[in-house]
Amino acid sequence: MYGTAAADLNKACGNTIDAHEAAQMHQNFSQQLLQDHIAACSLPEHNLISWTDGPPPVQFQAQNGPTTSLASLL
């Protein structure tokens, strides 16, 4: 949101170079945010967000050990 506000302000003041730079920064940030969101949603741990009952929906790999259920850690 800051990026679009800065772009609009610079554009209104006639500073097209800074307006373009602010708009580009906003675009890059928005794209990275979307990519991070998509990547996070594809991780098995993301299923924990909606887990309310029963066994955990994912298995965790213990460091230097076998895969364990979250239930065994509780």
KOLTORGU-914180 format. One record per residue: residue in three letters; x, y, z of N, C-alpha, C, CB in turn. Coordinates in steps of 0.1 Angstrom, whole numbers, plus 2048, in hexadecimal, padded with zeros to 3 digits. Glycine has a CB too. Layout:
# KOLTORGU-914180
ALAXYZXYZXYZXYZ ...
***
This chain:
# KOLTORGU-914180
MET8087F480080080080080980D8007F780080C TYR81480C80781D81780882281A7FA828815811 GLY8258107F282B8127E58218197DC82E8047DF THR8148157DC80B81C7D480882A7D87FD8157D3 ALA80882D7E580783B7EA8138437E680683B7FA ALA81F83E7E782B8457E382A8487D483883D7E7 ALA82683E7CC8258407BE81B84A7BA8218327B7 ASP81084A7C18058547BE80A8627C27F88517C5 LEU8108637CD8158707D28208767C881B86F7E0 ASN82986D7C58348727BB82E8757AE83E8677BA LYS82486E7A981E87179C81787E79D814865799 ALA8108807A880888D7AA8128997AA80088D7B7 CYS81E8977AF8288A27B08308A37A383189F7BC GLY82D89A79A83489B78D84189478D8368A9789 ASN84488C79785188579884F8777938568857A7 THR84F87678584B86977F85685E78184A86B770 ILE86386278386D85878586B85179287B85E784 ASP86985979D8678537AA85984C7AB86785E7B5 ALA84F8517A384284A7A384483C79D83885379B HIS84B83C79284E82F78B85582579485583177E GLU85F82A79B8678227A485F81D7B087382A7AA ALA8568257B584D8217C08438177BB84682D7C6 ALA83E8197AF83480F7AA83B8027A782E81579D GLN8488027A284F7F67A08527EE7AD85C7F9798 MET8567F67B78597F07C484C7E97CA85E7FA7CE HIS8417F07C88347EA7CD8317DD7C58297F57CB GLN8337DE7B88307D27B08397C67B48327D57A1 ASN8467C97B684F7BE7BA84C7B97C785E7C47BA PHE8487C17D18457BD7DE8387B47DD8427C97E7 SER82E7B97D68217B27D48237A47CE8177BA7CC GLN82C7A37C482F7967BE83678D7C78377987B1 GLN83F7927CF8477897D883D7857E38537917DE LEU83578D7E882B78A7F282277F7ED8237967F7 LEU81D7807E18147767DB81C7687DA80F77A7CE GLN8287697D583075C7D38327567E183D75F7CD ASP83575E7EB8387587F982B7527FE83D763802 HIS81F7587FC8137538008107467FA80775D7FD ILE8127457ED80F7387E581972D7EA81173B7D6 ALA8257317EC82F7277F182B7227FF83D72D7F2 ALA82772B80882372881681771F81682073481E CYS80D72280D80171A80C80370C8077F6721803 SER80E70A8008116FC7FB8196F48058196FE7EE LEU81D6F98108256F281A81B6E982282D6FB823 PRO81F6DD8268166D582E8136DB83B81D6C7830 GLU81C6E38418196EA84E80D6F484D8266F1852 HIS80A6F88417FF70283F7F26FB8437FE706830 ASN7F16EE8437E56E78477E26E98567E66D9844 LEU7EC6ED85E7EA6EF86C7E16FB86F7F86F1873 ILE7E07048657D770F8677C970B86A7D871985B SER7C47018637B66FD8647B46F186D7B06FB857 TRP7BF6EC8737BE6E087C7B86E38897CC6D987D THR7AD6DD88C7A66E08997A46D38A179A6E7897 ASP7A46C889B7A16BB8A27A86AF89C7926B98A2 GLY7AA6A58A47B069989F7BF69A89E7AB696891 PRO7C56908977D46908967D969B88D7D8682891 PRO7E56A08907EA6AA8887EB6A78797F86AE88C PRO7E86B08707E86AD8627F56AB85B7E06B885B VAL8006AE86280D6AD85C8176A58658136BB859 GLN8216A086082C6998678386A286782F68B861 PHE83F6A387284B6AB8738576A287484A6B4880 GLN8626A786E86F6A086E8776A58798766A2860 ALA87969D8838826A188F8906A288A88169789B GLN8986AC8908A66AD88C8AD6A08908AC6BA892 ASN8B569B8878BD68F8898B568388F8C8692893 GLY8A868288A8A067788F89567488589A67B89C PRO88D66B88888266787F87767187F87C659884 THR86E66F87586267787385967487F85B675866 THR85367E88684B67C89183E68488F85268189E SER83468089682768789582769289F81B67D898 LEU82069D89C81F6A88A68196A38B38186B38A0 ALA80F69A8B28086958BE81268F8C87FE68A8B9 SER81D6888C38266828CC82F68D8D482F6798C5 LEU82E6998CE8366A48D482E6AC8DF83B6AE8CA LEU8206AA8DE8186B18E78166AB8F580A6B28E1 
***
